[in-house]
Amino acid sequence: MSSETTGPKSQVASLTADDYARLETLDAEALVRFGLERFGQRIAIASSFGLEDVVLIDLAARTGIPFRVFTLDTGRLNQETYDLIDRVRNRYGVDIEILFPDPTEVEPMVRAHGPNLFYDSIELRKRCCHVRKVAPLQRVLSTLNAWMTGLRRDQNTTRTLVPKVEVEELTGRLKLSPLADWTWDAVRAWVRENRVPYSVLHDRGYPSVGCGPCTRAVSEGEDLRAGRWWWENPETKECGLHVR
């Protein structure tokens, strides 16, 4: 079906149960290629510029097919993330679509609760995530028929059932997670062997990188996402971008 079709549901309606089963068996590069060939400019890679995300960008570049990448600039990112964005742009020659939160939502939130509201309660932390991340994500997804993420099943307890291919129930949009069955060691090996640019924070004990105030280094043996919102229980450690 042509990538020019505008409705997300029309893009995936022809996929059968057998199609989904087959797509689940594809390796990461083949699944990335499928997404780019089927949806063209109506699919994009969502990147926070963690290790998984730069692997996805590298896989997309290997297909030789033009591809899109977007990132959410929350206003609280580490400088190292901005440095990596420039390195990725220069390495792969890809424009990075940088999305910002609506200042008319950020300003009253910060005035009412302070700049570090996320430490005060889970409710306020999720509100901050919604304003700075979820709302901008929803804006860009409304223009897409499909998107790709770097989700992996062994990242934490909230992601153990992540499929490689799923259809969002409310929108009919296709969501691909080509690295779902990769291990952390496999991700690191790909980056090392292919000299993929990555954040120097990973060399400082950060397996997962998000907003500066909400991310810290982890100790040996800790969960890979233990440094994200470390004051919360593992069951609540999602920002709302990948609620299933």
N, C-alpha and C positions, 0 to 999 in steps of 0.2 A: 504493500500500500504506500502511496506517495507520502513523503515527509511534509508535503505542503498542506495536508489535511489539517484543519485547525482544531477540531474537537478532540480532547484527550481520549475520550471513550472510543471514538471512532478509530483511533490508532491501535487500540488493543482488543477491539471487539472480535477480530478474526482469530485471535490466539485461543487455541483449544487447550484442554487439560494436558493433552499429549505434548503440545508446544511448551507449556510451562515445565513439564517433567524433563523435556529435552534440554531446555535452557538451563535448568538446574545442574545438568551434567557438564556444561561447557566450562572450560578453564577461563581464567580471568580475562586474558587478552581476547579470546573468542567472544566472550559476552560483551566486552567493551565494543568490539567491532560490530556485533549485532546491533547494539544501541545506536551507534553512530550511523550505520548504514540505514537503519529503519527510520530514524527520526531526524537525522540531519541537524539543522539549527534549532530544532524544537526539543533537543535534549541538552543538558549541561551537567558538568561535574560540580558538585557542591564541595568546596574545599575550605577547611580551616587551616590547611598547611601543616597538618600533622604528618607522620611518616606514611600512613596509609594513603593519604590524599596525594602526596607527591608520586607515589607508586602508580596511582590511577592516572595521573597526568602523563607519566612516562609511558604507560601502556597505550593511552590514547594517541600519543605522538607517534608510537611505533606503527599504528595502522596506516598512517599517511593520509587520514581523512581529517579535514578541518573540524575542530571541536571547540566547544565553549567551556569556560571555567568561571564560576562566580564564588565570591567569598563575602562573609558578613563582617564588616568593620564595626564592632560594637562601640568603639571609642575607648576601650579598655584593654586593647591588645598589647602584647610585649613588642618592644622595638625589634627583637629578633624575628618576629613574624613578618613585619614590614620589610626587613632586609631580605628575607626569603622570597617574598612576593616578587621583588625586583630580580632576584637571581633566577627564578622560574620563568619570568617574562623573557629574560635575555637568553636563557638556555633553549627554550622551546618556541620562542617567537609567537607566543599566544597572549592575547589581551586578557587581562584579569578584570572581570566585571565586579567592581567593589560596591557593595550595597551598604547604606547607612540607615540607622534608625531614624524615625520621625522625631525631630527636635521638639515638636509640640507635645510629644508623649514623654520624652526623656526629661525635659526641664521641670515640669510639674512633679514628676515622680521623685526627682532628686531633691527638689525644694521641700517636699513633704516628708521625705524619709532619710535624706542625707545621701552622700555619694557611696557609702558602704552599706546600704540597706540590706544587701544579700547576706550579711552575717547575722542579722537580727532574727530572721525566721525563714523557714522553708517557703512560706507563702510569699514573702517579699523577694526572696531569691528567685522564685519562679516568675514573679511579676517582672523583675529586672530582665530575666532571660527572655520573657515574652516580648517586651518592648524593644530590646536591643538585638534579638536574634530571630525569634519566631515570626514576628510581624514582617520584618524585611524579607525573610524566607518566603512567606506566603505571597508577598507581592511578586517576586520573581517566578515562583512556581505557577502562578496564575497565567503566565505567558508560555509555559512549557507543556509538552505532552508527556515527557519522561525526564527523569533525573538519575544521576549516579552518585553513590555515596561510598565512603571507605569503611563502612560498618563491618565488624568481624564478630564472630560468635564467641570468641574467647576473651573479648575485651572486658566484660563484666557480667554480673548476674542478670542485668536487664536485657542482654543482647544474645543470649544463648540460643534463641530460636530464630534468629534473623535468616530469612530466605535470601537466595541470590536474586530472585525475581518475585515481585508482588505487585498487585494492583491496589492502589489506595481506594478504600471503600467509598468515600464520599465524592471523590473527584474522578475516578476512573483513570487516574494518571499512573503510569508505570514507574516503578522504583527499582533500580538495579543496584545490587551490592556485590560487585564482582569478586571482592576479596573476602566474602563471608566465611569461607572455609580455610582461609590462610591462618597460619600461626604467627605470633609475634616474631619468632625467629625467622620465618620465611620472609616476612616484610623487611626485616633488617638486612637479610642476605641479599634481597633484590636491590635494595638501595646501595649496599656496599659493592656488589658485583657489577652494577651498571652505572655506578658513580652518579646517582641521582642526587640533585641538590636537596638538602634537608636542613631543618632548624638546628642550630648549635645547642638549643636547649635540650635536645635528646642526648647530647654528650654530657649534660649536667644533671642527669637523673630524672628528666621529664619524659616518660613514655607517652603521655597525653598532654597536649598543649591547648589551652583555651584562653580565656581572659586572664590578664595578669593577676588580679586580686583573688581569683578563684582557682588558681592552679599553683601547685608546688611540686618540688621534686619528691620522689618516693624512695623508700629504703629498700634494700635488697630483700626479696621475698614478698614484698607487698603486691597487692593487686595492681594491674597495669593502670587502672583508673582511680587508684587510691588518692592520687594527688588532685583530683577534681572534686571541688566542694567537700573537702576532707572532713568537715565538721558534721556532715550528714551521714545517715545510714546508706548502705549501698543500694537499697531498694528505691531510694528517691533520687538517685544521681542521674537524672536526665533533665535536659533543659526544655524539652518540648519539641525539639526538631524532629525526633524520631519516635514519637509515641505511636504505638501500634494498637 
